[in-house]
Amino acid sequence: MNELWQSLLHLRADVTLTIGLVLAIAATIHILLHKREVASAVGWIGLVWFAPILGAISYLMFGVNRVRRRARQLRPQDSESAARSAWPAPDLEADLDALKRGNGRIAGRNLLPGTTVQAFQNGDQAYPAMLQAIAEAKVSIGLSSYIFQDDQWGGRFIAALAAARARGVTVRVLIDGVGGGWLRSPAYHRLRRHDVAAARFMHSSLPWRMPFINLRSHKKVLLLDGTIGFTGGMNIADDNVMAARTRHPVQDLHFRLDGPVVAQLAETFAEDWSFVTDEDLEGDIWLPPIPQRDGPLARVIDSGPDEDLEKIEFAVLQAVACARTSIAVMTPYFLPDQRLITALALAAMRGVAVELLVPQNSNHRLVDWATKANIGPLLTDGVRIWQSPPPFHHSKLMVVDHDWCLIGSCNWDIRSFRLNFELCVEVYDPDLASRLTELMQHARGPELTQADLEARSLPKALRDAAARLMLPYL
């Protein structure tokens, strides 16, 4: 009798365990496919696996939004998209004065006139121009890069910097402590062997002494004599040169800046160098007076976890809110949080033409999976999303109302907006906006549609949704 009773107890336990496992799996699948807020999804998944039966029942009772589902069923069947397409286009004058004021408050810097911007595609165009500027520098060179490889083209930069130092130019090079190679960093050591003053941003060879391993300097700045600047998204490596035909080519854009705004680039470089080395870069060799002149307005916006607000993210949100006719964005990684997704969706709802360009395949597969799970609401609300075909496009651009441009190092993800030290430049210039828009249009491949997302198999949809839960850490 006791053996029979024990067998029944074991059977009951096995049945309970099986039911709990099935409920946990079913609830997890539903959560991954239907919960948009990452924190909410993670919380519910934790509950259903910690207490499968109770958690699944709780989710069924309190976590499933039946009211919204029922409300949709009761609506008239006329198409939302058709109704939206019937809305009149906004007949408003493109006036970005509100954006100028708002970003001035955010950045804490003035807009400066007289800015000239020259765009270079890939290292094929950018590196020769940068090397020529280094060769022509007379008093100072400041270089900051996230990745600096000691390969064929990186070696040319090292040789050019060493030659500049040998002819009496003051040279300072700042390389990120992780992106530039945590353990070896050959470019850094080779620069030091040539007596070039180089430093690594927040680096220690001992992991337990590495300060804030997750907070990196992602800035790309080249400063010549305090009067000429280069910035954008391009690192220093052979992969950026299409003619080099490396295994993992990376397309990118870089920009030369001339005009008073270069003084703001110089200030940010000097602040970063002082932070890392305690050496102050002062005087006319670093911050010379730059004559005022007429021309497009520009302003540097830098951001980092040491700031009291996410300056670049707030500037982007401000631009989306002020947009009246068009928003065009190109980014290698698109994993912003819900507030920026909502801002873009709202812009599309009010009739702004919102277009997003992302790589067909980036260099991080997990990011690609998470992106597909993150963009569904945008497609539903009328945002058009294009994919750039290989080679991987690493450019970061934003154009609003065919006038306002944002260029620099910042990706559209939480890491860049809130964890990294980043630098962008806003430029009010219809000519530059036209050039950047044309570059984005040439980079377009197939359009990503809601039908493409719906055509994914259930395992792929679950994979993408699970990757999205890591959004704060990607």
C-alpha positions in Angstrom: 0.0 0.0 0.0 2.8 2.4 0.9 4.5 1.6 -2.4 1.3 2.4 -4.3 0.9 5.7 -2.4 4.5 6.7 -3.1 4.1 5.8 -6.8 1.0 8.0 -6.9 2.9 10.9 -5.2 5.7 10.5 -7.7 3.2 10.5 -10.6 1.5 13.6 -9.3 4.9 15.3 -9.0 5.8 14.3 -12.5 2.5 15.5 -13.9 2.7 18.8 -12.0 6.3 19.3 -13.2 5.2 18.6 -16.8 2.2 20.9 -16.6 4.4 23.6 -15.1 7.0 23.2 -17.8 4.4 23.3 -20.6 2.8 26.4 -19.1 6.1 28.2 -18.6 7.1 27.5 -22.2 3.7 28.6 -23.6 3.7 31.8 -21.5 7.3 32.6 -22.5 6.5 32.2 -26.2 3.5 34.6 -25.7 5.5 37.1 -23.8 8.3 37.1 -26.4 5.9 37.7 -29.2 3.6 40.2 -27.6 5.3 42.2 -24.9 7.0 45.4 -26.2 8.5 46.7 -23.0 11.8 44.9 -22.3 11.6 45.3 -18.5 8.0 44.0 -18.4 8.9 41.0 -20.6 12.0 40.1 -18.5 9.9 40.4 -15.3 7.1 38.1 -16.6 9.5 35.5 -17.9 11.3 35.4 -14.6 8.1 34.9 -12.8 6.8 32.1 -15.0 10.0 30.2 -14.7 10.4 30.8 -10.9 6.8 29.6 -10.2 5.6 28.0 -13.5 2.0 27.3 -12.6 1.3 30.3 -10.4 3.3 32.5 -12.7 1.5 31.3 -15.9 -1.9 31.8 -14.2 -0.9 35.3 -13.1 0.3 36.2 -16.6 -2.9 34.9 -18.1 -5.0 37.0 -15.6 -3.0 40.2 -15.5 -0.4 40.2 -18.3 -2.5 39.7 -21.4 -4.2 42.8 -22.7 -7.6 41.5 -23.7 -9.2 44.9 -23.7 -7.0 46.2 -26.5 -7.5 43.0 -28.5 -11.3 43.2 -28.0 -11.3 46.9 -28.9 -9.6 46.1 -32.2 -12.2 43.5 -33.0 -15.0 46.0 -32.4 -13.5 48.7 -34.7 -14.9 49.2 -38.2 -12.9 47.2 -40.8 -11.7 50.2 -42.8 -7.9 50.1 -43.1 -5.9 52.3 -40.7 -3.2 52.7 -43.3 -5.7 53.9 -45.9 -7.1 56.4 -43.4 -3.6 57.7 -42.7 -2.8 58.0 -46.3 -5.8 60.2 -46.7 -4.5 62.7 -44.2 -3.3 65.9 -45.8 0.4 66.5 -45.9 1.6 69.2 -43.5 1.6 72.6 -45.1 4.1 74.2 -42.7 7.1 76.3 -43.3 10.3 74.5 -42.5 11.4 76.5 -39.5 14.1 74.9 -37.3 14.4 77.8 -34.8 12.9 75.7 -32.0 15.5 73.0 -32.7 18.3 75.5 -32.6 17.2 76.8 -29.2 16.5 73.3 -27.8 19.8 71.8 -28.9 21.6 74.9 -27.6 20.2 74.2 -24.1 21.1 70.5 -24.5 24.6 70.9 -25.8 25.6 73.9 -23.7 27.3 75.4 -26.8 26.6 78.1 -29.3 25.9 77.6 -33.0 28.8 78.9 -35.0 28.5 80.1 -38.6 30.9 79.6 -41.5 31.1 75.8 -41.4 32.4 73.9 -44.5 31.8 70.2 -44.6 33.5 67.8 -47.0 32.3 64.2 -47.1 34.6 61.2 -47.8 33.4 57.7 -48.6 35.3 54.9 -47.1 39.0 54.9 -46.2 39.7 54.9 -49.9 38.8 58.7 -49.9 39.1 59.6 -46.3 42.6 58.2 -45.4 44.6 59.9 -48.1 42.9 63.3 -47.2 43.7 62.7 -43.5 47.3 61.7 -44.1 47.8 64.7 -46.3 46.4 67.0 -43.6 48.8 65.3 -41.1 51.7 65.9 -43.4 50.8 69.6 -43.8 50.2 70.2 -40.0 52.6 72.9 -38.6 52.1 73.1 -34.9 49.7 70.4 -33.4 47.9 67.2 -34.2 45.3 65.5 -32.0 43.9 62.1 -32.9 41.2 60.1 -31.1 40.0 56.8 -32.4 38.0 53.9 -31.0 39.8 51.3 -33.1 43.4 51.9 -34.4 44.9 48.9 -36.1 48.6 48.4 -36.8 47.9 47.1 -40.3 48.9 48.5 -43.7 46.9 51.7 -43.5 47.2 52.0 -39.7 51.0 51.7 -40.2 50.8 54.7 -42.6 49.1 56.8 -40.0 51.7 55.8 -37.4 54.5 56.7 -39.8 52.8 60.0 -40.6 52.3 60.9 -36.9 55.9 59.9 -36.1 57.2 62.1 -39.0 55.1 65.0 -37.8 56.6 64.7 -34.3 60.1 64.5 -35.8 59.6 67.8 -37.6 58.6 69.5 -34.4 54.8 69.2 -34.4 53.2 68.5 -31.0 51.3 65.2 -31.4 48.8 63.6 -29.0 47.0 60.3 -29.8 44.1 58.9 -27.7 43.0 55.3 -28.4 40.2 53.5 -26.5 41.4 51.0 -24.0 39.2 48.2 -25.3 38.4 49.1 -28.9 42.1 49.7 -29.6 43.1 46.3 -28.2 42.8 45.6 -24.5 45.8 43.3 -24.1 48.2 44.1 -26.9 47.2 47.3 -28.7 50.0 47.1 -31.2 49.3 50.6 -32.7 49.6 52.2 -29.2 52.9 50.5 -28.5 54.4 51.3 -31.9 53.5 54.9 -31.5 55.2 55.0 -28.1 58.3 53.4 -29.6 58.4 56.3 -32.0 58.2 58.7 -29.0 54.7 59.9 -30.0 52.6 60.8 -27.0 49.8 58.3 -26.9 47.4 57.2 -24.2 44.6 54.6 -23.8 41.2 55.7 -22.7 40.3 54.1 -19.3 42.6 51.1 -19.7 44.3 48.7 -17.4 45.9 45.4 -18.3 44.5 43.9 -15.1 40.7 43.2 -15.5 39.9 43.8 -11.9 41.5 47.3 -12.1 39.8 48.1 -15.4 37.6 51.1 -14.6 34.1 50.8 -16.1 34.9 48.3 -18.8 31.5 49.0 -20.4 32.1 52.7 -20.8 34.2 53.4 -23.9 35.3 56.4 -25.9 33.7 55.8 -29.3 34.8 59.2 -30.7 36.7 59.7 -33.9 38.5 63.0 -34.2 41.5 64.3 -36.1 42.5 67.8 -35.3 45.2 69.8 -37.2 46.6 73.0 -35.9 43.3 73.7 -34.1 41.8 74.9 -37.4 41.0 71.8 -39.4 39.0 68.9 -38.1 37.9 65.4 -39.2 35.2 63.4 -37.6 32.5 60.8 -38.4 32.1 57.1 -37.9 35.4 55.8 -39.4 38.0 53.9 -37.4 41.6 53.4 -38.6 41.9 49.9 -40.1 42.4 48.2 -43.5 38.8 47.0 -43.3 37.6 50.5 -44.1 39.4 50.5 -47.5 37.4 48.7 -50.2 40.5 48.4 -52.4 42.2 46.4 -49.7 39.7 43.6 -50.2 39.8 42.4 -46.6 37.7 39.5 -45.3 35.3 41.8 -43.4 35.1 45.1 -45.3 33.3 48.0 -43.7 31.8 50.9 -45.6 31.7 54.3 -43.8 31.6 58.1 -44.1 34.0 60.6 -42.7 34.0 64.4 -42.8 36.4 67.3 -42.9 35.3 70.4 -41.1 36.6 73.9 -41.6 35.5 77.0 -39.8 34.9 78.2 -36.2 33.2 75.0 -35.1 36.6 73.3 -35.2 37.3 75.2 -31.9 34.6 73.1 -30.3 36.2 69.9 -31.7 39.5 71.1 -30.2 37.8 71.7 -26.8 36.4 68.2 -26.6 39.7 66.6 -27.6 41.5 68.7 -25.0 39.0 67.6 -22.3 39.4 63.9 -23.1 43.2 64.1 -23.2 43.2 65.9 -19.8 40.8 63.3 -18.4 43.1 60.5 -19.3 46.6 62.0 -18.8 46.0 65.0 -16.5 47.9 67.1 -19.2 46.1 70.3 -20.2 46.3 71.3 -23.9 46.3 75.0 -23.9 47.5 78.0 -25.9 47.2 78.9 -29.6 48.7 75.7 -30.9 45.6 73.8 -29.7 43.0 76.6 -29.5 43.9 79.3 -31.9 41.5 82.2 -32.7 39.5 81.3 -35.8 38.2 84.2 -37.8 34.4 84.5 -38.0 32.8 84.1 -41.4 29.5 83.7 -43.1 28.1 80.2 -43.9 26.2 77.3 -42.5 25.7 77.0 -38.8 27.2 74.1 -36.9 27.6 72.9 -33.3 29.4 70.0 -31.6 27.3 67.8 -29.3 29.3 65.4 -27.2 27.8 62.9 -24.7 28.9 60.4 -22.2 27.9 58.6 -18.9 29.5 61.4 -16.9 26.9 64.0 -18.2 23.7 64.9 -16.3 21.7 64.0 -19.4 22.0 61.9 -22.6 22.9 64.9 -24.8 23.0 63.2 -28.2 19.9 61.1 -27.6 18.0 64.2 -26.4 19.2 66.2 -29.5 17.9 63.4 -31.7 14.6 63.3 -29.8 14.4 67.1 -30.2 15.0 66.8 -34.0 12.3 64.2 -34.4 9.8 66.3 -32.4 10.6 69.4 -34.5 10.5 67.6 -37.9 7.8 68.9 -40.2 8.3 67.2 -43.5 11.0 64.5 -43.5 13.3 62.4 -41.3 16.0 60.3 -42.9 18.3 58.1 -40.7 21.2 55.8 -41.5 22.7 53.7 -38.7 24.7 50.5 -38.5 22.8 49.4 -35.4 19.2 50.3 -34.6 18.3 49.4 -31.0 16.9 52.5 -29.3 14.6 52.3 -26.4 10.9 52.7 -26.5 10.8 56.5 -26.2 12.7 57.0 -29.5 10.7 54.3 -31.2 7.5 56.1 -30.1 8.8 59.5 -31.2 9.5 58.2 -34.7 6.1 56.5 -34.9 4.4 59.8 -33.8 6.3 61.7 -36.4 5.1 59.3 -39.1 1.5 59.5 -37.7 1.5 63.3 -38.1 2.5 63.0 -41.8 6.3 63.3 -41.6 8.0 61.1 -44.2 10.2 58.9 -41.9 12.8 56.7 -43.6 15.3 54.4 -41.9 18.3 52.7 -43.5 20.0 49.8 -41.7 22.4 47.1 -42.9 21.0 43.9 -44.4 23.6 42.1 -42.3 25.7 43.9 -39.7 28.8 42.6 -38.1 26.9 41.5 -35.0 24.3 38.8 -35.7 22.6 39.2 -32.3 22.0 42.9 -33.0 20.4 42.0 -36.4 18.0 39.5 -34.6 17.1 42.1 -32.0 16.5 44.8 -34.6 13.9 42.7 -36.4 12.0 42.3 -33.1 12.3 46.0 -32.3 11.0 47.6 -35.5 7.6 46.1 -36.0 5.6 49.1 -34.5 7.5 51.5 -36.8 6.4 49.6 -39.9 2.8 49.5 -38.6 2.8 53.3 -38.1 4.1 54.1 -41.6 7.9 54.3 -41.2 9.7 53.0 -44.3 12.8 50.9 -43.6 15.4 50.1 -46.1 18.3 47.6 -46.0 21.8 48.4 -47.3 23.4 45.4 -49.0 26.9 44.2 -48.1 29.6 45.2 -47.5 28.5 46.3 -44.0 27.7 50.0 -43.8 28.9 51.6 -40.6 27.8 55.2 -41.4 25.7 57.2 -38.9 23.6 60.0 -40.5 20.4 61.9 -39.8 18.8 64.5 -42.0 15.6 66.5 -41.0 13.5 68.6 -43.3 16.2 68.7 -46.0 18.2 71.2 -43.8 19.4 69.8 -40.5 22.1 67.2 -40.5 23.7 65.2 -37.7 27.0 63.4 -38.4 29.5 61.7 -36.0 30.2 58.6 -34.1 26.9 57.8 -32.4 24.9 54.7 -33.3 21.2 54.4 -32.6 21.4 52.1 -29.7 21.4 52.4 -25.9 25.1 51.7 -25.7 26.0 54.7 -27.8 23.3 57.0 -26.4 23.9 56.3 -22.7 27.1 54.3 -22.1 29.7 55.4 -24.5 31.5 58.7 -24.9 30.4 60.0 -28.3 30.7 63.0 -30.4 28.4 64.4 -33.2 28.1 67.6 -35.1 24.8 69.2 -36.1 25.0 71.3 -39.3 22.2 73.5 -40.7 23.0 73.3 -44.4 20.5 72.4 -47.2 23.4 71.6 -49.6 25.0 69.1 -47.1 21.5 67.7 -46.4 21.0 67.1 -50.1 24.4 65.3 -50.5 23.8 63.1 -47.5 20.3 62.2 -48.6 21.7 61.2 -52.0 24.3 59.1 -50.3 21.6 57.3 -48.3 19.5 56.7 -51.4 22.4 55.2 -53.3 23.1 52.9 -50.3 19.5 51.5 -50.4 18.8 47.9 -51.1 15.6 46.0 -50.6 12.8 47.5 -48.5 11.9 45.7 -45.3 8.1 45.3 -44.9 5.7 44.1 -42.4 5.1 41.1 -44.6 8.8 40.2 -44.4 8.6 40.1 -40.6 5.4 38.1 -40.6 7.0 35.6 -43.0 9.6 34.6 -40.4 9.1 31.1 -39.0 8.1 30.8 -35.3 11.6 29.7 -34.2 13.1 32.8 -35.9 10.5 35.1 -34.4 11.2 33.7 -31.0 14.9 34.0 -31.5 14.6 37.6 -32.5 12.3 38.4 -29.6 14.7 36.7 -27.1 17.6 38.7 -28.5 15.6 41.9 -28.0 15.5 41.2 -24.3 19.2 42.0 -24.3 18.6 45.4 -25.8 20.0 47.4 -22.8 23.3 45.5 -23.2 23.9 45.2 -26.9 
